[in-house]
């Protein structure tokens, strides 16, 4: 029996998805649970499993295409079964507004005779300035022979001035342009020219790096690499969301330095006993405890109203090759340190494997961005939309500090809190950040937890 495969709805906000890769090909045998394809949503690249078994009879939507949720993308069935007619949903036609009716010009009455008046000083009134109508775009006209010569010469014909009727570029114009640009003196390898013609690269724009200024394939490839490329949907959404956050939420930043020397020594003790906690685990727990103490930081505002979140939905930024994702540790205030370690490990692994669902990346009330593994001394982060603060955690570095009246080397980690000034003021941000610092430096607290 032929069964349709549709693009699933993987999150509440998803309306469309882009198929980035088919993991199965037409004619492949499919089992339940096999990964059929990968889709790119506005949050991540996700894998889609098959609910059916059989043979992949036909792929309807090829790689690289974006279609609405629930669109037909493939058929699975038995070999040789007839495939139903494919009817893909078509996007609604663009809305075209009807032209507004133009009121008829008023009928001017004949001027009435005016009685003679005493002479008065002449007044000159300037005529109102009327904007000139926008010029219609100039059509690009080129004869077939001229276009063919431009393509064979691997040049862009748009700068050429046409001498034909209505400014049309003719073959003689292309020849004159080539002569004026010294085209005959160019040195280019045959393979480079073939590549330039195939990819539409104008060789007059290339700088030859071969012997004697010869244009090589590497020069063409460099030009191709420099061409503008569309951002992935994920990067576009990241750009839109963070731009909106930074321009609508007044950010301010507070930084403190935590002495991690004793905590690192305690972590080493735990690791020797088989408990492999990470520094991030301790930061997650310290932040969770501090958010319970400072509920305003776990709140949000639209500028008029403030909403407090009774649960700590803790976001943990994870860097991927294609962008940044933020899986959420749900109800972190109810979890032990060991449970937070398990959840963070599981979600980070899913993020890097591309197996997070959109629901696992939404609903955070506070986010931690940890770049400690990247040898970063200090940085600031942009608040995630829907939150009021984000914590940027830098690397733990050996630093000379004054302790007990002596200069000693300690392991210092800087943390910067980005806050929405509409709801969090400087004093509150400082108290919250120092509460996290105090917990990280209080080893007795962690000994009670493990």
Beta strands, then each sheet from edge to edge (+ up, - down):
strand 1: 3-6
strand 2: 16-22
strand 3: 29-30
strand 4: 35-40
strand 5: 45-49
strand 6: 54-59
strand 7: 66-68
strand 8: 72-77
strand 9: 251-259
strand 10: 299-301
strand 11: 306-308
strand 12: 314-320
strand 13: 323-329
strand 14: 366-370
strand 15: 389-403
strand 16: 406-420
sheet 1: 1+ 8- 6+ 3-
sheet 2: 5+ 4- 2+ 7-
sheet 3: 9+ 16- 15+ 14+ 12+ 13-
sheet 4: 10+ 11-
end
